[in-house]
Amino acid sequence: MGEMSGTTGIRFAFGTLTVLPVRVTRWDRDAARAGMLCAPLAGLAVGLAAAAAGALLLLLGSGPPLAAVATVAVPAVLTRGLHLDGLADTADGLGSAKPAEDALHIMKRSDIGPFGVITLLFVLLAQIAAVAELYGESWAHGALAAVLSGVTARLALTLASRTGVPAARPEGLGAAVAETVPVRTALAVAALVTAVCAGAGALPYAGGAGSAAWGAAQYALAVLAGLIAAQLLLRHCVRRFGGVTGDVFGALAETAAAVSLAALVLG
C-alpha cells in the first residue's frame, strides 16, 4: 500500500503531467488516484524549473519581460505544450456552440480554430505580463509566483478528478483519472497545499510580522482564486460536454495558473 500511494503515484503524476523521463509502472484506477493526489508535486517541479530559468536570466542581466517569457515557456516545454493545446481545443469546443458530441469531435481534431488561437494569445500574454510585473518587484516575488502557479495548476487537476465529475469519453486521460479521488481527500489535499503556499508567501517578508501575515494571506488567496476559476470552467465544461477530457484538464491547469498569477499582481 505504501508503494502504491508513494512511488506509483509520483510516477503516474510525473509520467502523465510532465515530459520528465519517468516511467509509469501502473495504469489502473488505484494508480490514477495516487497520481492525481501527487499532481501538485509535479507542479512543484515544473514551477521550480520555471523559476530557475527566470532567475538565471535576471542574474545574467535580463530585464523582467524576457525573464517572464522564459518562466512561462518552461512549463510549456516540460509538458510538450499539452496543457496549452488542451486550452485551445477546449476553447474551440466551447466556442463552437454545437451539441456535446460535435463539440467533442472538434476538440479531437489536430488543428486549432480561431477561438483556440485567441484564447491562447490572451492567456499567455496575461501570464507573461503578470510574471514580468512580479519580477519587477523582486526576483523572489517572480520566482515564488512561478512556483505557486505551477502547483495551483496541478492542484486544480486533483480537484477535477474527484468523484461526481464524470468523463466525457470512455477513453483518454480524462477517462483514466475521472472520479478516482474521493471528495474529502481532494479537499484535504487542497487545504494542505494552500497552507504550504501561504507559508511560502510569507518568506519574502521575513522579519516583519504584519508584512509576513499579509504575504501569507495574499498567496493563499491567489491559490484559491486560481482554483475557483478552474472549478467554474470545469462546471461549464461538464454541462456542455457531459464530463471531462484530457483537453479539459489542460484548460483547467492553464486557467488556474493564469488567474493565480493575476491575483498576486492585483494583491
Sequence and secondary structure as in RCSB ss.txt:
>XXXX:A:sequence
MGEMSGTTGIRFAFGTLTVLPVRVTRWDRDAARAGMLCAPLAGLAVGLAAAAAGALLLLLGSGPPLAAVATVAVP
AVLTRGLHLDGLADTADGLGSAKPAEDALHIMKRSDIGPFGVITLLFVLLAQIAAVAELYGESWAHGALAAVLSG
VTARLALTLASRTGVPAARPEGLGAAVAETVPVRTALAVAALVTAVCAGAGALPYAGGAGSAAWGAAQYALAVLA
GLIAAQLLLRHCVRRFGGVTGDVFGALAETAAAVSLAALVLG
>XXXX:A:secstr
 HHIIIIIHHHHHHHHHS SS      SHHHHHHHHHTHHHHHHHHHHHHHHHHHHHHHTT  HHHHHHHHHHHH
HHHTTTHHHHHHHHHHHHHHT   HHHHHHHHHSSS  HHHHHHHHHHHHHHHHHHHHHHHH HHHHHHHHHHHH
HHHHHHHHHHTBTT  BSSSSSHHHHHTT B HHHHHHHHHHHHHHHHHHHTGGGTT HHHHHHHHHHHHHHHHH
HHHHHHHHHHHHHHHHSSB HHHHHHHHHHHHHHHHHHHHH 
